Each structure stands twice: as C-alpha cells, then as structure tokens.
Amino acid sequence: MKIAWGITGAGHLLLESVETLEKISREHEVTVLLSAAGEEVLKMYGLYGRIESLTGGYYQELVLEKDQKFSYPLAGRFSLGRYDLLVVSPSTSNTIAKVVSGIADTLITNAIAQAGKGKISTMIVPVDLEAGDVQTVLPSKLELELCQHCSTCQAAAACPQDAITPGVEINLLKCQGCGACQIACPFGAVSGGKKIFIRMREIDVSNTKKLDALEDVDVVETPKQLLKIISSF
C-alpha cells in the first residue's frame, strides 16, 4: 500500500505514533508529512532522526511544511487518488478544529481536504478524545528546585545545540532531545520524559466527535490500533 502519514505538534501519543509508523513502513511505502510544529516537537523529544531514517525515495519522502510553501504541491497527489490511505497521528486539537471547520491552510489540513476530494480514506488519532485528565510526557525540562547554580553548568556545557540558559530554562526550539544534558548534570536538575496530567477541554472533545461524523474520515483511539486496521486492508 501507498500510505501518507501526517504528524502534527502534539507530544502526547507521539512516541507511540513513531513506533507504529516504524512497523508499518516495513511492509508499505510511506510518505511522512510533518507540520511545522510536528517537526519542532519531534526534535524536542529526540525522535526526528527515527522518522528521517524511514524515508527516502519516491512515495517514501519526508515532506516538511516549510518546504511546501503555501500551495502545498504534494497535496495534489491526494486529489488524484495516488495514495491508498492517509493517517494523521498524533493530531492536535488545533488541526481537528480546522478540519471540522473546513479550513485547509496547513500541510496536514490541506492533505486531509484533498484526500476527501480524491476519495482517499483518512484515519486520525486525536490527542483530545475524551473529557477529563490524561497522562502525557514532557520533553527535557530544567528542574529549578534541584539546580545548584554551579559556576560552570555541566548540562549547558554538554549541550551541542546551546539550548540551555543555566539556572533559567531550556530553549525547546533549539533542543534536539539528545539527552546529553541529563547525563552531564550531577544533581539531576534536568529531567526528560517526566509524566504529567493535563485536562482535555470540552470544546476539543466536541470537535473530535464532529470529526468522526465527516465522510471518509475515521477516528482511531490509539496508534497501536492502526496496525490491526491496516493489516486488514
């Protein structure tokens, strides 16, 4: 199968999405579409390299939103029915709100719109599925209560991206998720993979329900469920 896989800027379900994508790419041709935020977040979590290694070749490209400008020429493949399936996992609430409102002004939302015109099925894994609290994982974080304000910050010195302002913060737009800072700090003042609970907003959950009502769009609860669905095609 020819599958297009879109990734948006959600940290929740991101690792699970990458792991599922790795398994699917062993048996199918996969084009990966990254929104601008998706590219940034993959780098923050140290997952960009894993995505990059899966791509290369015709219909197995890594497509970045910043390279597609505002006309999104690659989306023409969808209107022509060139793919068997479009997957978006994970999908942010922002992407879903645009889709249910008929807005197609990003690489991912434009691909979804064109997939509908080309009669290509779309499967979306939303991060805001049900009301209430959900556990998610943070990228690298400077734990100020543990920071000893050393004269020479070992974490900052070890960072190849110069992303750390000692005793202040980590610039996540520079962070590549390599983990060098966590290893270097002798006081454990840099955390990675910290789990927190966040509350789903009612408006986002409501939009997800509207999404499931759209023609040719199916909402899938988890990335792992995609494996079973795609294997049945």
WODAFEN-V747777 format. One record per run of one state. SS is the DSSP state (~ for helix, > for strand, _ for the rest). FROM is the first residue (numbers start at 1). LEN is the number of residues. If there is no record, write none. Layout:
BEGIN
ss=SS from=FROM len=LEN
ss=SS from=FROM len=LEN
END
This chain:
BEGIN
ss=_ from=1 len=1
ss=> from=2 len=6
ss=_ from=8 len=6
ss=~ from=14 len=11
ss=_ from=25 len=4
ss=> from=29 len=6
ss=_ from=35 len=1
ss=~ from=36 len=9
ss=_ from=45 len=3
ss=~ from=48 len=5
ss=_ from=53 len=9
ss=> from=62 len=3
ss=~ from=65 len=3
ss=_ from=68 len=5
ss=~ from=73 len=7
ss=_ from=80 len=5
ss=> from=85 len=7
ss=_ from=92 len=1
ss=~ from=93 len=8
ss=_ from=101 len=6
ss=~ from=107 len=11
ss=_ from=118 len=3
ss=> from=121 len=6
ss=_ from=127 len=5
ss=> from=132 len=6
ss=_ from=138 len=3
ss=> from=141 len=2
ss=_ from=143 len=11
ss=~ from=154 len=5
ss=_ from=159 len=5
ss=> from=164 len=2
ss=_ from=166 len=3
ss=> from=169 len=2
ss=_ from=171 len=9
ss=~ from=180 len=5
ss=_ from=185 len=5
ss=> from=190 len=2
ss=_ from=192 len=3
ss=> from=195 len=6
ss=_ from=201 len=1
ss=~ from=202 len=11
ss=_ from=213 len=4
ss=> from=217 len=3
ss=_ from=220 len=3
ss=~ from=223 len=9
ss=_ from=232 len=2
END
